[in-house]
Amino acid sequence: PESGFVKLEPHILHSFGNLCLISHQKNSKLKNRMPTAKKEYYTANRIDSIKQHIMMQVDTLNWKEDAIEKHSSEMIELLRDKSS
């Protein structure tokens, strides 16, 4: 992360809840930016995926372990509901 911010534990950082599928170009540009900065960028630009759109609805100031785990659970439940 950018200096001054707490680094997430690897099991949270690389979890499904924190996964956001975006283009290689955008990933290179935004990879170390904090969620609030990423949300500001995407508010002014195109969103790449449905999961990303859902993630952008979350208060990014509180995008921490509990919010990431909650998002993961909600997305898994959504995928299970749609596959039934």
C-alpha positions in Angstrom: 0.0 0.0 0.0 0.9 3.7 -0.2 3.0 4.9 2.7 1.1 5.6 5.9 -1.5 2.9 5.4 -1.7 -0.5 7.1 -0.8 -3.5 4.9 -3.5 -6.2 4.8 -2.5 -9.8 5.7 -1.9 -11.9 2.6 -4.9 -14.2 3.2 -7.2 -11.1 3.1 -5.3 -9.1 0.5 -5.4 -12.1 -2.0 -8.9 -13.3 -1.0 -12.0 -13.5 -3.3 -13.6 -10.6 -1.4 -10.7 -8.3 -2.3 -10.5 -9.5 -5.9 -11.4 -7.0 -8.6 -11.1 -8.1 -12.2 -9.8 -5.2 -14.2 -7.7 -4.7 -17.3 -3.9 -5.1 -17.1 -3.4 -1.4 -18.0 -5.6 -0.2 -15.1 -4.1 -2.7 -12.7 -0.6 -1.3 -13.5 -1.8 2.2 -13.0 -3.8 1.6 -9.8 -2.3 -1.4 -8.1 -0.9 0.2 -4.9 -3.5 2.9 -4.6 -5.9 2.8 -1.7 -9.6 1.8 -2.3 -10.8 5.4 -1.9 -8.5 6.6 -4.7 -9.5 3.6 -6.9 -13.2 4.4 -6.3 -12.6 8.1 -7.3 -10.9 6.9 -10.5 -13.7 4.5 -11.4 -16.4 7.1 -10.6 -14.9 9.2 -13.5 -14.1 6.2 -15.8 -15.6 2.9 -17.0 -16.2 0.0 -14.6 -14.9 -3.3 -15.9 -17.0 -5.9 -14.2 -20.2 -6.5 -12.3 -18.2 -7.5 -9.2 -16.3 -4.3 -9.4 -19.5 -2.3 -9.7 -20.8 -4.0 -6.5 -17.5 -3.3 -4.7 -17.8 0.4 -5.6 -21.0 0.6 -3.7 -19.1 -0.1 -0.4 -17.8 2.7 1.8 -14.1 2.5 0.8 -13.0 4.3 3.8 -13.9 1.2 5.7 -12.5 -1.3 3.2 -10.8 -3.4 5.8 -10.8 -7.1 6.7 -14.4 -7.3 8.0 -15.8 -5.5 4.9 -13.7 -7.7 2.6 -14.9 -10.8 4.2 -18.5 -9.6 4.1 -18.2 -8.8 0.4 -16.8 -12.3 -0.2 -19.7 -13.9 1.6 -22.2 -11.8 -0.3 -20.7 -12.5 -3.7 -20.5 -16.3 -3.0 -24.1 -16.3 -1.9 -25.1 -14.3 -5.1 -23.2 -16.8 -7.3 -24.9 -19.7 -5.5 -28.3 -18.2 -5.9 -27.8 -17.5 -9.6 -26.5 -21.0 -10.3 -29.6 -22.7 -8.8 
